[in-house]
């Protein structure tokens, strides 16, 4: 976005650019050679810097500007600081860009395009109020740059001015009807506002118009899911899966669509596939298999979790649900080394496992060390069960 705004701004300031990519300095273009010759002939260095910026030689332009005597009467200080601001934007030195552009205005820069630059710099600084102010000050200059409306809308969103954000997007959509970004941003805004039915309507229109990205599919599908239309979300994301077969994000969102539809097992399988692209989904896959009662698959995925603390905390939960209490009890030394027995829930699960294996002394010892109020009643009930078993072992 910033580079497109930069190119448009260069045209307005008379510093035209034919390409958004910086050509290598060693290409020796004719314009660069003439610029160097001009420098040797001691011509106006500010104009020379403008020529270099035009050709994409920002570093060399900066070198030339460094030699400019800004106190000289003939120096075009407004253009000098404008060029410095443009170069700073190119380098993402946003505060420097603001300082230079403000100085350009102070030195007499009158073109509204200067405020387009300022909006871009303030956007980089995340100074949302100044973004909106700069866009407003840019007046008609901003109307030539669609990204200005997108920046303005996002700034208003950050300021919780959702109506103003919608207005900026609607205005941009009207001025640039072929620019799909405005409709896309409107969908995202509606989702943020939890207006899922409206988002679904716009989303369907958007996707039918073609050229949708995976992020577009995900945003519209999430609108369907949050509106309670899990099956529609699933269908949409299955289509996205065919279109973007290597996208782990599509798989993850498809998994959540199936989870919302009451199918954690399918979600676990999808997360397992996503984990092949990104290991961070391994644990979540195991958790979904546990919720689906597919314990063997849950244990397999759990065995692949790299974080030992997370691995064994999850393994205890899986084994308890699987009622393999001997295996839970056997984990006690490992859990102690990892410090997990300090977790009252793990300690209680271990006490319960010892109770089930008729090791009542160990169970009672563990229970005595639990002081979590949320587990108090459960611990009392388990102690009663232990006492009952001791009184009459045939009951247990």
Residue, then its C-alpha position, 0 to 999 in steps of 0.5 A: x500500500x505504502x509503495x503505491x501511495x509513494x509512486x502516486x505522490x512522486x507524480x504529483x510533485x513532478x518526480x515521476x516514476x516508471x517502476x515501483x522497483x529500485x533498479x540496481x545502481x550499477x545498471x548505469x541508466x542514461x538518466x542516472x548518467x546525465x544526473x551524475x554529469x549534471x552533478x559534475x557541472x554543479x547544477x542544482x543538487x535538489x533537482x538532481x536528487x529529484x531526478x535520482x528519486x525519479x529513477x529509484x536511486x534513493x540512496x544516491x539521492x540521499x547522498x546528494x541531498x546531504x551536500x545541499x546548503x539549506x541556508x543558501x537563498x537559491x535552495x528550494x527548501x520545500x522540495x528539499x524536505x519533501x524529498x527527504x520525507x519521501x526517502x524516509x518513507x521509502x526506508x520506513x523511518x516514519x518519524x523522520x518522514x513526519x518531521x521532514x514533511x512538516x518542515x516542507x509545509x513550514x517552508x511553503x509546500x502548498x500541494x495537497x499531496x504533502x498530506x497524502x505523504x503525512x497520512x502514510x507516515x502517521x499510519x506507519x506510526x499508528x497515530x490514527x487521529x493524525x491519519x484521519x486529519x491528514x487524509x482530510x487535509x489532502x482534499x482532492x489529492x486523496x481522491x486519486x489514491x484508493x489506498x488513502x480511503x483504506x487507510x482512513x477506514x482502518x484508522x477510524x476502526x482503531x479509534x472505534x469510529x465504526x460508522x466513519x470507517x464504513x463511510x470511508x469504505x463506501x466512499x472509496x467503493x463508489x469512487x473506485x468500483x473496480x477495486x475489490x479491496x473496499x468490499x472486502x474491508x466492508x466484510x471484515x468490518x461487519x464481522x468485527x461488528x458481529x453483523x454476521x448476516x450482513x457479512x454473509x450477504x456481502x461475502x457471497x457477492x464478493x466471492x462470486x465476483x472471482x479472484x478471491x484470496x484464501x484470506x477472503x474465503x476465511x473471512x466469509x466462512x467465519x461470518x457464516x460460522x459465527x452466524x450459526x451456519x456451520x455447514x455453509x462455512x464448511x462447504x465454503x472452506x472445502x472449496x477453499x481447500x481445493x483452491x489453496x491445497x497448501x494452506x494450513x490456515x484454511x485447514x485450521x478454519x475448516x477444522x473450527x467450522x467442523x468443531x462448531x458443527x459438533x464434529x471434533x474428530x473431523x476437526x482433529x484430523x484436519x488439525x493433524x494435516x495442518x500440523x504437517x505444515x506447522x507443528x504448533x497445531x499438534x497439541x490442538x489436534x491431540x486435544x480434539x481427538x481427546x474430545x472426540x473419544x479417539x484416545x489412541x489417535x490423541x495419544x499418538x499426536x500427544x507423543x509428537x508435542x515438543x514441549x514436555x510440560x504441555x505434553x505430559x499435562x495433556x497426556x494425564x488428561x487423555x489417560x484418565x479419560x481412557x481409564x488407564x489409571x496404572x499408566x497415569x500412576x506410573x507417570x508420577x516421577x516424570x510429572x514431579x521432575x517437570x514440576x507438574x505435581x504443583x498443579x492442583x488439577x494434576x495432583x488431583x488426577x494423580x490422587x484419583x489414579x492411585x485411588x483407582x489402583x487401590x493405592x489409597x495411602x498415596x492417594x490420601x497423601x496427594x489429597x492432603x497437599x491440595x488447597x485449591x478451593x475449586x477442588x475442595x469438594x472433589x477432594x473431600x468426596x474422594x477422601x470419603x471414598x478412600x475411607x469407605x474402601x478401607x472400611x470395606x475393601x470389597x466395595x472397591 
